[in-house]
């Protein structure tokens, strides 16, 4: 993952806020998304739609307009949207290390390097850490700690950020299994929403 890229935030009204980043989000002009299912292949949009209260995302080039349902103030939503965008934008070209990895031990070593140089420096900005526990049959086993443990955005960080980035760098990877006890987190970066 790369360090956070600058995000310009411009509130439009009580329900809409525009977030502008330094790279194009989606091709093809203005697009509207109302569910993560519609955002397959557009990880930034899928991540923003996972934020509580966000019900619609409109993308035009490098501008993302988040529309919320009115249940929360923007002061509560804005940092979560920025965090989701940051996590989803943390993208790198496939690693030279990943060129021929075929067994779990070799993949563990590659992923350990990715965690040390990309993942943990990025999540450390939010007081978190992700521990690589094991690789079992091409599935990465992790434990989230610090600000990630119990964080309301932990699943977005894990799925849209870390898992998506690892799959780009290691195309044969099956996925990530999170063994974190999120209920025992004492200092989450974002409080989880009560359901």
C-alpha positions as CSV (number, residue, x, y, z in Angstrom):
1,X,0.0,0.0,0.0
2,X,1.1,3.5,-0.7
3,X,0.9,6.4,1.7
4,X,-2.3,8.3,1.6
5,X,-2.8,10.3,-1.6
6,X,-4.2,13.8,-1.2
7,X,-8.0,13.8,-1.2
8,X,-9.8,17.1,-1.7
9,X,-13.2,17.2,0.1
10,X,-16.0,19.6,-1.0
11,X,-19.4,19.4,0.7
12,X,-22.2,20.0,-1.8
13,X,-25.3,19.9,0.5
14,X,-26.6,18.0,3.5
15,X,-26.7,14.8,1.6
16,X,-23.8,15.0,-0.9
17,X,-20.1,15.5,-0.6
18,X,-17.5,15.4,-3.4
19,X,-14.0,13.7,-2.9
20,X,-11.4,14.4,-5.6
21,X,-8.3,12.2,-5.9
22,X,-5.2,12.3,-8.1
23,X,-6.1,9.4,-10.4
24,X,-9.0,8.4,-12.5
25,X,-11.5,6.2,-10.7
26,X,-13.6,4.8,-13.6
27,X,-13.6,5.0,-17.4
28,X,-16.6,6.1,-19.4
29,X,-17.8,9.5,-18.1
30,X,-20.4,9.9,-15.3
31,X,-21.5,6.7,-13.6
32,X,-23.9,6.1,-10.8
33,X,-23.6,3.2,-8.4
34,X,-26.1,2.2,-5.6
35,X,-24.7,-1.1,-4.4
36,X,-21.3,-2.8,-4.1
37,X,-22.6,-5.4,-6.6
38,X,-22.8,-2.7,-9.3
39,X,-19.2,-1.6,-8.5
40,X,-17.4,-4.9,-9.4
41,X,-14.1,-3.9,-10.9
42,X,-14.3,-0.4,-9.3
43,X,-12.8,-1.0,-5.9
44,X,-12.9,2.6,-4.8
45,X,-16.7,2.8,-5.4
46,X,-17.3,-0.6,-3.7
47,X,-15.3,0.6,-0.6
48,X,-17.2,3.9,-0.4
49,X,-20.6,2.0,-0.7
50,X,-19.6,-0.1,2.4
51,X,-19.5,3.0,4.5
52,X,-22.5,3.2,6.8
53,X,-25.2,5.7,5.6
54,X,-23.7,6.0,2.1
55,X,-26.4,4.9,-0.3
56,X,-25.1,6.1,-3.7
57,X,-21.8,7.0,-5.4
58,X,-21.5,9.1,-8.6
59,X,-18.1,9.0,-10.3
60,X,-16.8,11.3,-13.0
61,X,-13.1,10.9,-13.8
62,X,-11.2,11.5,-10.6
63,X,-14.2,12.9,-8.7
64,X,-16.3,10.7,-6.4
65,X,-19.6,12.2,-5.1
66,X,-20.9,10.2,-2.1
67,X,-24.6,10.5,-1.3
68,X,-25.8,9.6,2.1
69,X,-29.3,8.7,3.5
70,X,-29.4,11.5,6.0
71,X,-29.1,9.3,9.1
72,X,-25.6,10.6,10.1
73,X,-23.9,14.0,9.9
74,X,-21.1,14.4,7.3
75,X,-18.7,15.0,10.2
76,X,-19.2,11.3,11.1
77,X,-19.2,10.0,7.5
78,X,-16.4,12.0,5.8
79,X,-13.4,10.5,7.6
80,X,-14.8,7.0,6.9
81,X,-15.2,7.8,3.2
82,X,-11.7,9.2,3.0
83,X,-10.4,6.1,4.8
84,X,-12.2,3.8,2.3
85,X,-10.9,5.7,-0.7
86,X,-7.3,5.5,0.7
87,X,-7.6,1.8,1.4
88,X,-9.0,1.1,-2.1
89,X,-6.4,3.3,-3.9
90,X,-3.5,1.5,-2.2
91,X,-2.5,-0.3,-5.4
92,X,0.8,-1.4,-6.8
93,X,2.0,-3.0,-10.0
94,X,2.6,-6.8,-9.6
95,X,5.7,-7.4,-7.6
96,X,8.8,-8.9,-9.1
97,X,8.9,-11.2,-6.1
98,X,5.6,-12.8,-7.1
99,X,6.7,-13.9,-10.6
100,X,6.9,-17.6,-9.9
101,X,5.6,-18.3,-6.4
102,X,3.9,-21.7,-6.3
103,X,3.9,-23.1,-2.7
104,X,2.6,-21.7,0.6
105,X,6.0,-21.2,2.1
106,X,7.3,-19.2,-0.8
107,X,4.0,-17.1,-0.9
108,X,4.3,-16.5,2.9
109,X,7.8,-15.0,2.4
110,X,6.5,-12.8,-0.4
111,X,3.4,-11.6,1.5
112,X,5.6,-11.0,4.6
113,X,7.7,-8.6,2.6
114,X,4.5,-6.9,1.2
115,X,3.1,-6.5,4.7
116,X,6.4,-5.0,6.0
117,X,6.8,-2.6,3.1
118,X,3.2,-1.7,2.0
119,X,0.4,-2.9,4.3
120,X,1.6,-2.2,7.8
121,X,3.1,1.3,7.0
122,X,-0.3,2.2,5.5
123,X,-2.5,0.9,8.4
124,X,0.0,2.3,11.0
125,X,-1.3,5.7,9.9
126,X,-4.5,4.7,11.6
127,X,-2.9,3.1,14.7
128,X,-3.3,-0.4,13.3
129,X,-1.2,-3.5,12.4
130,X,-2.0,-6.6,10.4
131,X,-0.2,-9.7,11.4
132,X,0.5,-12.4,8.8
133,X,-0.3,-15.7,10.6
134,X,0.0,-18.3,7.9
135,X,-0.7,-19.2,4.3
136,X,-2.8,-22.3,3.9
137,X,-3.7,-23.7,0.4
138,X,-3.2,-20.2,-1.2
139,X,-5.3,-18.5,1.4
140,X,-3.7,-15.9,3.6
141,X,-4.5,-16.0,7.4
142,X,-4.2,-12.7,9.2
143,X,-4.9,-11.1,12.6
144,X,-5.7,-7.4,12.8
145,X,-4.4,-5.5,15.8
146,X,-4.4,-2.0,17.3
147,X,-6.8,0.4,15.6
148,X,-7.8,-2.3,13.2
149,X,-9.2,-4.6,15.9
150,X,-12.9,-3.9,16.2
151,X,-12.7,-1.0,13.7
152,X,-16.0,-0.4,11.8
153,X,-13.9,-0.2,8.6
154,X,-11.8,-3.3,9.1
155,X,-13.7,-5.4,6.5
156,X,-13.2,-2.6,3.9
157,X,-9.5,-2.4,4.7
158,X,-9.2,-6.2,4.5
159,X,-11.3,-6.8,1.4
160,X,-11.0,-3.7,-0.7
161,X,-7.5,-2.7,0.3
162,X,-5.3,-5.6,1.4
163,X,-7.0,-8.6,-0.3
164,X,-7.5,-6.7,-3.6
165,X,-3.8,-5.6,-3.6
166,X,-2.5,-9.0,-2.8
167,X,-4.6,-10.7,-5.5
168,X,-3.2,-8.2,-8.1
169,X,0.4,-9.0,-7.0
170,X,-0.2,-12.8,-6.6
171,X,-3.0,-13.7,-9.1
172,X,-3.3,-17.3,-7.9
173,X,-4.2,-16.2,-4.3
174,X,-7.6,-17.5,-3.2
175,X,-8.3,-14.9,-0.5
176,X,-7.8,-13.8,3.1
177,X,-9.1,-15.4,6.3
178,X,-9.3,-13.0,9.2
179,X,-9.0,-14.7,12.6
180,X,-9.2,-11.5,14.6
181,X,-11.5,-11.3,17.7
182,X,-13.0,-7.9,16.7
183,X,-15.3,-7.9,19.7
184,X,-12.3,-7.5,22.1
185,X,-10.8,-4.5,20.3
186,X,-10.2,-1.7,22.8
187,X,-9.2,1.3,20.6
188,X,-10.7,0.9,17.1
189,X,-10.0,3.7,14.6
190,X,-13.7,3.9,13.7
191,X,-16.3,2.6,16.0
192,X,-18.4,-0.2,14.5
193,X,-22.0,0.6,13.8
194,X,-24.5,-1.1,16.1
195,X,-27.0,-3.3,14.1
